[in-house]
Amino acid sequence: MDSKWVAFFSQTGAEICDIAESIGRWPDRIITNKRPEHLRTIDSRIPSERLFWTENKPELHEYTWLLSEYENPIVTLHGWLRVIPEEICSQYTIFNGHPGLITEYPELKGKDPQIRAFEGKYPIAGCVIHRVIPKVDEGKIISEERFNADGIELDELFRILKDRSLYLWTEFLTRML
């Protein structure tokens, strides 16, 4: 397959860079939203010619403009801190990576599930890739990774989740692209 790939992020974009290095391919378009500079630093590995910007809280017309160039692209979210409108979710195939084992602990939907899982001393941790619908972390689960989290320090939890997420994305995108 030679599908087009569009990736969204709101934080650093480092996950997109790690995935691109792992699979040997950059997204055709990388989209981020304008946020105050003090809230984040964008990973310097992102090729500037592939980077496009939206308003901080993009409206439907911005999503349409940024995605309409490609027919049936694979769209992925990597720390995209916005709910995608219904019109876009129904028109495009969109997937999100989430660093919380929401198949086991639905209460970990939303931002910073790693910290909540650590503070709650959850015995099992993990990450998922799911289809995107216009609700936070509610779409059908496509794949998951889980591991024993007993006694793991927060930094180690973040490291393992990052590695497991990279594995999931690598496997998934290698099949899809």
Backbone hydrogen bonds, N-H to C=O, Kabsch-Sander energy under -0.5 kcal/mol:
donor,donor_aa,acceptor,acceptor_aa,energy
6,V,74,I,-2.8
7,A,29,R,-2.4
8,F,76,T,-2.7
9,F,31,I,-2.3
10,S,79,G,-1.3
17,C,13,G,-1.8
18,D,14,A,-2.7
19,I,15,E,-2.6
20,A,16,I,-2.8
21,E,17,C,-2.4
22,S,18,D,-2.0
23,I,19,I,-2.7
24,G,20,A,-1.4
25,R,20,A,-1.4
28,D,5,W,-2.1
29,R,5,W,-1.4
30,I,50,R,-3.2
31,I,7,A,-3.2
32,T,52,F,-2.3
33,N,9,F,-0.7
34,K,54,T,-2.1
35,R,33,N,-0.5
39,L,36,P,-2.2
40,R,37,E,-1.2
43,D,12,T,-3.0
46,I,43,D,-1.5
50,R,47,P,-2.0
51,L,47,P,-0.6
51,L,48,S,-0.8
52,F,30,I,-3.0
54,T,32,T,-1.9
62,E,59,E,-1.1
63,Y,59,E,-1.6
64,T,60,L,-2.6
65,W,61,H,-2.4
66,L,62,E,-2.4
67,L,63,Y,-2.0
68,S,64,T,-2.1
70,Y,67,L,-1.3
72,N,70,Y,-0.6
74,I,4,K,-3.1
75,V,73,P,-0.6
75,V,93,T,-2.2
76,T,6,V,-2.5
77,L,95,F,-2.2
78,H,8,F,-2.6
81,L,79,G,-0.7
88,I,85,P,-0.8
89,C,85,P,-2.4
90,S,86,E,-2.5
91,Q,87,E,-0.7
92,Y,88,I,-2.2
93,T,73,P,-0.7
94,I,92,Y,-0.8
95,F,75,V,-2.6
96,N,130,H,-2.7
97,G,77,L,-1.5
98,H,128,V,-2.9
100,G,98,H,-0.7
102,I,100,G,-2.2
104,E,101,L,-1.1
105,Y,101,L,-2.8
108,L,105,Y,-2.3
109,K,106,P,-1.6
116,R,112,D,-1.5
117,A,113,P,-2.9
118,F,114,Q,-2.4
119,E,115,I,-3.0
120,G,116,R,-2.0
121,K,118,F,-1.4
122,Y,117,A,-2.4
125,A,147,F,-2.7
127,C,145,E,-1.8
128,V,98,H,-2.4
129,I,143,S,-2.3
130,H,96,N,-2.5
131,R,140,K,-2.8
132,V,94,I,-2.3
133,I,135,K,-0.5
135,K,133,I,-1.9
138,E,135,K,-1.1
142,I,129,I,-3.2
143,S,129,I,-1.6
145,E,127,C,-2.3
147,F,125,A,-2.5
149,A,123,P,-3.1
150,D,123,P,-0.7
152,I,149,A,-1.8
157,L,153,E,-2.4
158,F,154,L,-2.5
159,R,155,D,-2.1
160,I,156,E,-2.8
161,L,157,L,-2.6
162,K,158,F,-2.3
163,D,159,R,-2.3
164,R,160,I,-2.9
165,S,161,L,-2.5
166,L,162,K,-2.3
167,Y,163,D,-2.1
168,L,164,R,-2.5
169,W,165,S,-2.8
170,T,166,L,-2.6
171,E,167,Y,-2.6
172,F,168,L,-2.7
173,L,169,W,-3.1
174,T,170,T,-1.9
175,R,171,E,-1.4
176,M,172,F,-2.2
177,L,173,L,-2.8
